[in-house]
Amino acid sequence: MNANPEFAFFARLVESLTPWLDQVVIIGGWAHRLHRLHPSAQPLQYEPLATLDADVALPRRIKVAGDEIYKRLAANGFEAEFLGTSPKFLTPLVGGTVDRTGKQNATQSLGGVSSQNLRHIEVLLAAPWSVALSAANGFPFVIETGVQIANPVSFLAQKILIHRRRNRDERAKDILYMHDTIDTFATRIDDLGVEWLSDIRHQLHASNVRTVQSAATTLFGAVSDPIRAASRIVQGRNLNPEAIRETCNVGFNRIFRTR
């Protein structure tokens, strides 16, 4: 990875969150990007999907006082950037979307920033991995800095669980994310299966476990319109719909196994 403005942006975000790096987890497109820095990742000949968003999962009980997060973000120049290429904070939705008083349970304030409450964020906080960012891999840090990223098994499981709620374009992009995640860890795919059984599966409700474990068939049993749309996103890669379907079907069967 070479230094670029996107990496500088992300480094400023990491610097802002330094006091809480042991509590927050990078999710979404940046987690997918950073997966390639993990020792279990294999080198790939194509670039990861680009993203302008930086999504951060916050535990509901993050240890923070007052407006600390907001103040550190502002000190790093983010006060004018909360539209467009802005950090987005997400927390697990507990209970219904409406509380007992009839008030929407859509957001909450944590450390002075507004965090959106969403379903299935909790799985992204489960058993996170860590990667080191440094000048050697393109990030402008004088001292190597570790960040927590979504476990790739959690990343895949969450994509499955939100699939039905996504619009057509989002489904296609998510399918490509899933394919490329499996490709990234293809040489260690059975290790991901162990992580599913030992660290991730028990974090999910039984019905969600069934949804995840059946995805090899329900989502990738046959070529579908979303899979065809995913193949059209690809630039400069010989990746047809059947190749996407087969990779995801085989990968999911080996990762999300029953025992």
Buried (B, 14 or more C-beta within 10 A) or exposed (E): BEEEEBBEBBBBBBBBBEBBBEBBBBBBBBBBBBBBBBEBBEEEEEEBBEBEEBBBBBBBEBEBEEBBBBBBBBEBEBEEBEEEBBBBBBBBBEEEEEEEEEEEBEBBEBBBBEBBBBBBBBBBBBBBBBBBBBEEBBBBBEEEBEBBBBBBBBBBBBBBBBBEEBEEEEBBBBBBBBBBBBBBBBEBBEEBBEBBBEBBBEBBEEEBBEBBBBBBEBBBEEBBEBBBBBBEBBEEBEBBBEBBBBBBBBBBBBBBBEE
